[in-house]
Amino acid sequence: MGRIASEALIERLADWGVDTVFGLPGDGINGIMEGLRRHQDRVRFVLVHHEEAAAFMATAHAKATGRIGVCLATSGPGGIHLLNGLYDAKLDHMPVLAITGVQETALLGTGYQQEVNLDKLFVDVAEYDQMIYNPAQLPSVVDNAVRTAYARRGVAHITVPNDIQVADADADPWQHVAPARSAATAPVMLQAPGRPSEEDLQQVAGLLNEGEKVAILAGAGARHARDELLAAAEALGAPIVKTLSGKAVVPDDSPYTTGGIGLLGTRPSEELMEQIDTLFMVGTNFPYTKHLPAPGKVRVAQIEADPARAGGRVATEVPVVGDAKLALQGLLPLLKPRTDTYFLQDCQDKLGGQVAAQPGRPGGRRAGPDRPAVCGERPGRAGRRRRRAHLRQRHHRNLGRAPLGIRGGREFFLSGNLATMAPGLPYAIGIQHAYPGRQVIAYVGDGGFAMLMAEFLTAIKHKLPVKVVINNNNSLGQILWEQMILGYPEHGVRYRSPSSTTPRSPQRTGPWGSRWTGPMACARRSSGHWGTTVPLWSTSTSTPTSRRCPARWNTSRRRSSPRHSCAASPASQPSPPPCPATRSNSSRPDRRPRYPAAADALTLPVPALAGQAVAACRLAAEREGADPCFPAGFQRPSARASCALFIDDRPLTPDLRASEYSCA
């Protein structure tokens, strides 16, 4: 078979710099899959378990890299499954290209199996939406789709009929009656000017220089302008308030930031909004206007990349259209440095008082198992500065507040405007593919994780060392809170025990897994899985009914072997190392089991008890006189190992007593 049209599609994507396509094969895209196979040296295909996850991964790839993300799905239900992830890209203004299949052209309109007009279905989500009717349309349609996605910061969609996919790449079977030839374009994108005019910058500078109490509200659009934003804050003596999507704009330990705003913000940020006379909005379209100054109370200047969004939330006296970094570079020489920074100092003092009172802080409240946000602080405090952390939305937006610290080159991603559940794990996979050398951690809840938990197998298949922390409260925590705030009795927000998200699941599939029900010690014993000494601790958000832990001890004999010490791997798995609690060194002296690289099979029990952690492996280690946390024959886990950490909220069963087995 000669060169087919699908090859022209893949070749043009590669010309645009696309190196990864996330998707799931099907009979509606077999031709495109063949094109990917023939060009696998230029574009790699990442096989996922659900098309929704493929769209989330493409969105995360675009958020983390700034380059277009690409996802692929078959006709009918496959394309439909993409929509939630694509709306995430649309609402967060990320360039994503969706490619789908459709029935053969001769069968369109006949009600053939899985016939769905995907081009019509995608009209609302896509900025560019086109079906291919003739191989000659390729590759110019690809050029237009990619350019539109970049220029309009949104989704583009191309759907290709089955017969067109495998047609001759150079075929042009029909007579041309229009006074035009087939389009011949190039994979070139010209960036629009990003620096505002000098006149506009002068107006912004004049407004800011006249303000007595100025505050900066920064969003995700200013992520690439950290240095310029800090310089502007220094010149103006202005505190920086961050939206949740813009959490990584400046470090949390910067003396210029007061943290977030809104329901998930800090008190100093809320209070300063009542005190300021000038608000400078940079790269944000913050929708919760009740948390902004009342209309007419303050003067507002704004830097916004999209003219349609400038002044769209509050009345803006001086709206400026342009790139945040370039606009701030032009603005800085026009600002008058201030020597009186009493307002900034007052905001800093208030923030320091709130931080000191947070759970787990020196002098603050005790960090007990009922404080879920605390679990994000310790890895943030001790982890790599260039970690890429991200969350799923809804209840775990709360985990993304101050405790998950942004320092150095650390970054933060979430579903910002769509606020959908489930993207945490797919985001981790998409970002880890883009940055294989950086540590990626997903903080998710049991509800969101359960929706796309099969993608943990995707991480294993592709040997991705993602870390997933699951706060398991067996409920839809955000909705529960909303019902409480509205004064309604809770209804339909709790799942019955036991939850499906238990440590047995990841242990049977290969990566390391653990469930924690106590605050601190178990995390220290598991810190090697982060690739650094990162103390985490368990937490709980409520106290539902008791459930049995996955590893049970017979407490009638203090030093007896566990009845069920760990989740046994299926017999079909390739020879995982035996559980250290039941392994005998003398039985296999010639083999030293080790912690594997990513995705190798490993069964390791590390169940936790309330307040104090104990692992089954400790019992075996004590008998052998070895490291009680890493028994003889076991090396410390590699940073490349995939793992899932389960933070449980349920109390212990009566046969598990922290007083009998403790780990200091």
Helices and strands as residue ranges (DSSP letters): H 5-15, E 20-23, H 30-38, E 44-47, H 51-65, E 69-73, H 77-81, H 83-91, E 96-102, G 105-107, H 118-121, E 126-131, G 135-137, H 140-152, E 155-161, H 162-165, H 198-210, E 214-218, G 220-225, H 226-236, E 240-242, E 257-260, H 267-275, E 278-282, G 289-291, E 299-304, E 318-321, H 324-331, G 332-334, H 342-356, G 372-376, H 377-382, E 388-391, G 394-400, E 411-413, H 424-434, E 440-445, H 446-451, H 455-461, E 467-472, H 477-485, H 504-509, E 512-516, H 521-525, G 527-530, G 585-587, H 616-624, E 643-648
